[in-house]
Amino acid sequence: MILIAIVELDGRIIGCWHRIPQKIKYSETVTFAGQGVDVAVHPDFQGRRISLKLLEITFDISKKNDVSMSLGINTHPKLRKSAMKRGVKNIATLLGMIKIDDVDLHCDMMKYKHNFIKKYGYYMFKTINKIRKLKVFHKYESVQDFYTDNTYNFDARIDDFWCEIEKEFDFIVIKNKEYLNWRYCDPRGGKYVIKQAVYDDHVLGYSVLRFNERVKDYPIGYIVDLLVLHQRFDVTKALLKDALF
């Protein structure tokens, strides 16, 4: 199910707002949250409170479909400011980690606006990391002879994994077989590389990888999802190592 709100004028769509309802675990409650995936207003009509009208329509549609919460990632300064005025709260801060083998090549291919400053910053962090000799997972040795393997769909074992891990989270999207196969295994959603760590036919964790090929000659790999059993740092290490190398 997808919730879509639109504003029309003289037969033209001048604004739209899309949401996908997702089951989430919030404390001890399982409920639906509407994940915002897109919002747009035609340039000729921006500044006329069209987005607020879309928001009102979206809230009304969500209420009628028993969607009790809203969930989204927003990095646009103006939209963040508007959301804060409406009482929207930040529940988490997103942190990105990046591994660059060739700083010069990366900055040149990405065509950053302030290329020199970006290069200087990356080289500075690279030097600091070398000095500190950061090895975050070096002390975590494997406690089982598990293996990592490619998979093209999640089977019933992932539901057992989810039942074991969900109690460790106060807020998380319900990542059961139904959700994971919809999110990562339907070819209409794009191509993903899925790895599972398995021991004695039990799933210990999984990772989902994807390539961004917007720059044709410089594909960038992303870890879009990674989840492991509580305190299984050895599994995290194995999945990260597999993704990076």
N, C-alpha and C positions, 0 to 999 in steps of 0.2 A: 504494500500500500504506500502511495506517495500523496502527500497533501500539497496542493498547488493553489496559490492565490494569484489572481491577475487583475489588473486594472485596464479597462478598455476606454478608448475615446474615438468616436466616429469609425468604429470597425477596426481600429488599430490597437494592438496590445502595447501599452506604454510602460508597463511595470509588471514584474512577476516575483514571486517568493516561493521557493520550494523547500519542503521538509520531508524527511523520511522518519516515520515513527520506529523507535527501537526499544526493545525491552531492556531495562537496566535494573541493577540491584542497588538500592539506596537504603543503607542501614540494613534493616531486616525486611524491607519491603521490596517487592518486585512490581514495577510500574512501567508505563510507556513514557518515553521522552521523545519530543520531536527534534531530530537533529537537523539544523539548518545547513543546507548544502549549496544554496545559491539565492542571491537576491540582486535584482537589477532594475534600474529605472532609465528610460530613454533619455539621452543627454538633453533633448529639447525641453524636457519636463522636470528636470532635476531642480531642487530648491522650492518645489511647490507642495511639499508634505505628502508626496505620493507614497514614499516608503512607510510613513506612519499609517496611511490608509491600508496599505498591504499588511502591516503588522496587525491592525485591528481585524482584518479579514482572516488572517492566519490564526490568530488566537481563537476566533469564533469557530473556525473549522476544526481546530485542535480539540476544543472543548466538546464539540459534538462527536468526536471520534475517541473520546476518553484518553486523550493525551494530556497528562497532567503537568509535564515539565518541558522546558526547552533546553536544548543542549547544542552548543556550537563553538567553533573556533573563530575568533575575530581579531585580526591584526590591523585593520584599517582604523587610523586615528579618529576620523570623524564618526564612524560607526560605533567605535568603542565609547566615545564621549556621549553620543546619543543614548547608547544602551545603559550607561551608568546613571544618566538622568532618569531613566525609566525604572531604576532600582535593580538592574541586572547585577549579579555578583560574580566575581571571579572565583572559581573553585580550585583552579590549578594554574601553574605557570609552566609553559612548554619550553623545554630546553632541547636544543639541537646539538648533536655531536657529529663532527665531520673528520674524515680521514683523507688527507690529500697526499698523494705520492709525489707529484710534481707541481709545486706552487705556481711557478711561472706559467706553465701550460694551463693550469686550472683557471687562473685569473684572465689569461688572454682569451681562452675559449668562452668564458662566461661574460666577457665584455662589461665588466663592472664600470660604473660611472666614475668612481675614484679609484682607478686600478692600482696606482702606486701605493695608496694608503692601505688597500686590501692586502696587497702583497706584503707590505711591511708588517701588518698585523699578523698574518699567517706565519711569516718567518719568525716573528717574535715568539709566538706560542709554540712553534715547533722547537725552537731553541730551549725555551723554558722546560718543555716536556723532556727533552734530552737530558737537561741538567738534573731534573728531578728523577729521571729514569722511572717514569710512571709505569707501573705494572699492576693495574688494579686487581687482576684476578690471579696473580702468580701463586698465591698460597692455597688456592682451592684445588685439591687433588680429587680425581674421580673416585667415588665410593662404590660404583658399580660399573660393570663392563657393558654399558649401554652403547647403542649405535645411533647415528643420525642418517636419515634416509629421505629421499624425495618422495612426496606423495602428491596425488592429483585430486584427491577428495578426502574429506575427514569421515572416518567411520565411527561406529558406536563407541570405540575406545575413548574418543575425545569427550564424550558425555561423562564417562567415569572420571576422566581427568578434571573436567569442569566441576563436578560434584565435590571433588577433593580440594580444589583450590578456591572456590568461591567464598568460603568462610573467611579467607584472609583479606577480603576487600570490603570496604564500607560503601564504595561507589565504583561501579564498573558496568559496562555493557555486558549483557548475558552472552557469553561466548561458548555456546553449545554447538552441537553438530549442525543444526538448522542454520544458525547465524553464520558460522564460519564458511559453510559451503555456499551460502548465498553471497557472502561478501567477497570471497577470494577464489571460488572454483567455477563460477559462472563466466564463460568466455566473454559475455557481453559487458562484464565489469573490468575487462583488461586482463593482461597476462601477469601472473604472479608465480614465483618460485616458492614452494612450500616445503619446509624441512620439519621432520619430527624426530625427537629423541625418544628412543624406545628401549625398554628393558623388560624382558620376560613377557612380551606382548602387552606391556602397560606403557602408556604415553607419559613421559616425564616433562615434556615441554615441546613447544613448536616455535618456528620463526616463519615470517612471510616476507619475501624480498621482491623488489620490483625495480626495473630499469626505467629511468626518465630519459627519453631520447628526443627532447625538444631541440637540443643541439645535436644534429645528426651525426657529426663526426666526434662527439664527445659524450657518450652515454654515461649517466651517473646512477649508481646503484643505491637503493634505499632499503633500510629495514623498516617496514611499515607496521609490523606487529611482532611481538615477542612475548611469550608467557611461559613460565616454568613453575614447577612445584616450589612451595615455600622452602627457603634456605638451600635450594639446590643450585648453588653457585657454580658447581662443576658443569652442570647442564647449560647454564647461561654462558659460561666460558666456551664450551664446545660449539654452541650455536653461533656465537659471535665470531669465533675463529673461522667457522665454516663460511659465514657470510663475508668476512673480510678477505679471505684468501681463496 
